[in-house]
Amino acid sequence: MKEDRPESVVPAARALPGAIRSRTGAYLEAVGLCKTYFPSAAPVPVLKGVDLSVKRGEFVAVEGTSGSGKSTLLHCLGLLDEPTAGAIFHKGASLSQVRGRERDRFRNRLFGFVFQFYHLLPELDALENVLLPAMIAHGVLSWPRVSADRREQAAHFLAGVGLEHRLHHRSNELSGGEQQRVAIARALANDPDILLADEPTGNLDAKTGRGILDLLCELNSERHLTLVMVTHDSDVARRAGRILRLRDGVVQ
């Protein structure tokens, strides 16, 4: 099982007086999470007070129809988007009050992201795409010192998802399932605590999608990787250890 990161790598977020408090101290927790968009004069509420908690090593699926706010919820949990109200906690420490570079650091170290449409950079090959999170984490000055080790690790991750023969292929030379496997390897590149998957099989045929789900289940069971997946597909959701349903902006 993954060891807790030292404080020097992921510093503890501090709670401010009067701030929303963690209710459970869970590994990942949302309390009263709200998100409203203002595209015009009329506000559009998407999340309306979401409460959820995820234990360490758990595989949780959040099921909901298209437009129910699943992706918005995942983006808020992973610090890609700012909630309008409410708070996000990791092991009882608030992440919602973290700002600027420290927020970027939390996101880069704590979370790995897998998206429905892969989001690979087409000008880079598979190995280079997997290296991107590590390059961001280390920065320009320290990258030459660690690049050789990181390239070896990236190749190892690609081999782990069955793509050791595709290291130097670009995305237009890969099938949809292969591109999603590259995206999963990229999500694992910084050894994240939590993997967030947004409709990871939604752009794949049934057979390829089953293979991707098998891989995610393997990561959860063998590596004890905490996994939160959102999906509109009940059959996909049933592969998780626990299912939550997002309806009318709240988790039921």
Secondary structure, DSSP 8 states (H G I E B T S, - for coil): ------TTTS------TT----SS--SEEEEEEEEEE-SSSS-EEEEEEEEEEE-TT-EEEEE--TTSSHHHHHHHHTTSS--SEEEEEETTEESTT--HHHHHHHHHHHEEEE-TT----TTSBHHHHHHHHHHHHHHHHHHHHHHHHHHHHHHHHHHHTT-TT-TT-BGGGS-HHHHHHHHHHHHTTT--SEEEEESTTTTS-HHHHHHHHHHHHHHHHHH--EEEEEES-HHHHTTSSEEEEEETTEE-
